[in-house]
Amino acid sequence: MDQEKINKALAPLILSASGWRKVFAHDGNEESLTAKISKEDRLLAAAMAWVFSDFILTRDESPRIALGIDSRPTGPAIAEAMIPIYLYKGVEPAYTGVCAAPEIMAWSGTSKALNGFCYISASHNPAGHNGVKFGLGGGVIGGSDSADLIDSYRALTGNAEQMEEIGEILKSSADEALQSVLELTEQNKASSYDSYYAFTRRVASGREDREEQKRFFSELKEKIKSHPLGVIAEQNGSARSLSVDREYLTELGVKLISLNDEPGRFVHRIVPEGFSLDLCREELEKARRTDEAFLFGYVPDCDGDRGNIVYYNDKSGQAQILEAQEVFALSVLSELTGLAYAGEDMGRAAVAVNGPTSMRIDRMAQALGARVFRAEVGEANVVNLAASLREQGFLVPILGEGSNGGNITHPARVRDPLNTLSALMKLMLIRDEGDRKGLFHLWCEKSGREEIYREDFTLSDIIASLPRFTTTSAFEEKARFPITTMDHGALKAGYEEIFPGQWELRKEELKSRFDIWDWEERNMEGTEERIGVGRQFRSGKEKGGFKILFLNKEGRPTDYIWMRGSGTEPVFRVLADCEGDDREREAWFLDWHKEMITLADGAV
């Protein structure tokens, strides 16, 4: 056992609450399609299983976990390094093979026979990358549990004797034991598929009772007969290609064209952004030329928890990419108006979002009588905030991260493109019936603009009705700002010293040009948002989001600038969110924000 080689293999491994990942491909090429991994990486994978076993054994004496992979080539090799360790430690792995992330999480969250999951994936990263996400129930482990797992893993991989022991277990493990686990793959995959299909219907309908679900989908199916709907599913070889998408959509009567639906058949880069959506957009336009029912298309990432949307814009006559913040806003609009349509008490309604979600969500919620609460960036933070709100008596039908378009529809605990499609379909299909107003009509009425409603509305009309905000896209290069320090607390403290002077210099311009008269600072850490200036409003490593919120003469928030440091590289994520359709305004605030970050960085 060469500990130096293990340390070298360990060095590029990113360990965070959102997942552990690195290039596992044996040739070191991040775009590689090789299925081979090195001996050292095999040990690192086995060590991951070891620490998760220790973690879950504190919760159950004989745990059973779901174990699945996305469709990248190195998944099987990593799984086969983990299985002997799970068996040795007394943890039963129920291996599914290729399985979408929302599917394995739904199975883990709804099955009483499972205590958690281990999902092998590197999400949207290139094919040569891989990694792991650990979870309990239906959600990824976050908070202090995630930090403890990371600490345990670092201690284990730095202990030469223990790594030697893991290597010996792998050498001596019986092939028969591994094969006995692999032989149940098809059976486990069927169980995960069935659980996910049932769970997807529960989420989309918003109803727990199976008979009520049947009625909901029967009604939706009838509506699709009256308003035919077509969808392009450009799977790009993702794990979704073996999931419930086809059955779920076609059972509703949706016309479906599924492309590149062989797992591992990547026809373009995995991250579903920018030009990665061009093929789907082109295919939607092609389908639209012969059938006007085709309205949407989606492209998932490799693990299938993220699926960006293209739609046909009847105003321009072209298929277009929906911006991430718009995707989230439409999903929130669908679920909140769905509550109002069902006659729920909107005073109890709430939405949990991350710090850099656009304030258009606040405007929408205010019009509908709901409230918005913010958490730090990170899916687990938003999920935990929503759970806390429900304990306080709030109805939280939807939550998520507007900055990446990731909506999580209750009771799901992970984003899911099928839930996004379901939300969009409900907006389009639940229309006026007699005196009962449909979802879009309710929105027009509640927002005080009933005059913009028309019976033959299209998705373009709904998008045009959203509150107008101009927001820096998290996917743009300008949203990444290089710094020299990794001391986030010192940089934020320096920013707090610089900002008051900058405010005095620019306050007259801010008043005359933007109608901004005041400001306040907000820090988001975990599930908390704290208002105030100074380190007493932050804690620990100060890795959370930092925001300056600007107020107009009436004291209403109209703009904000936000930043959050990367935990792995000298970069701050930055964003400006500005009311209106003024790209110059957004650019002005973002440039000013970067100037102050540069000054603070230089002073550290």
RAKARA-V687613 format. One line per field, one symbol per residue. phi: phi as a letter, one per 30 degrees, with the letter a starting at -180 (. if undefined). psi: psi as a letter, one per 40 degrees, with the letter a starting at -180 (. if undefined). Layout:
phi->???
psi->???
//
This chain:
phi->.cddddddddedddcbddkcaadceediddcdcdcdbddddddddddddddddeddddcadbdbbdbbbdcdddeeddddddeddedddjccccdcidadeddddddddccddcclbbccabhcdedddalabcbcicbddbiddddddddddddddccedddddddddddcdddddddddddceddddddddddddddddddddibddddddededdddddddddbebbbcccdhiddddccdedddddddjddbccbhcceicdcaedddbhddcddddddddddddcadddbbbbbdddcicbbdccbcdddcibdbdddeddedddddedddddddddiddddcdbbcbdeddddddddddedcicbcbcbdekedddddddddddddjdcbdablcedciccbcecdbbdaddddddddddedcdcebidddddddedddddibddddbdcdbddddddddedbcbeddcddddcbdbcccdddddddddddddedddddcddddddcbhccaabcbccbiccbcckckddcbahdhcddbbccccdddicdbbacbaadddbadbcdbabbbdjccddddddddddeddddddddddd
psi->hgdddddddddehhhideihiihehdeeheeieieiiiddddddddddddddddddeedidgihihhiiaeidedddddeddddddddefhhhgheahhidddddddddeheeieaihhhifbeiideiiaihiihbeiihaadddddddddddddeehddddddddddddehhdddddddddedddddddddddddddddddddfhdhdddddddddddddddddgihihhhgefeideeeaedddddddeehhhhhiffhhegheaidhgibeeeddddddddddddehedhdiiihiadeeehhihiihhedefihihhiddddddddddddddddddeeiheeeiihhiidehieddddddddeeiihiiiiihdddddddddddddeeihgdiiagddeegihhheieiihdddddddddddddgihhbehiaddddddddeffdeeiidfiiddddddeihhihhhheeideehhiidiegddddddddddddddddddedddddddefheiiiihhhhbeihhhihieeeiibefeaihhhhiiadeehhdiiiiihiieeighhhiihhhhifgdddddddddddddddddddde.
//
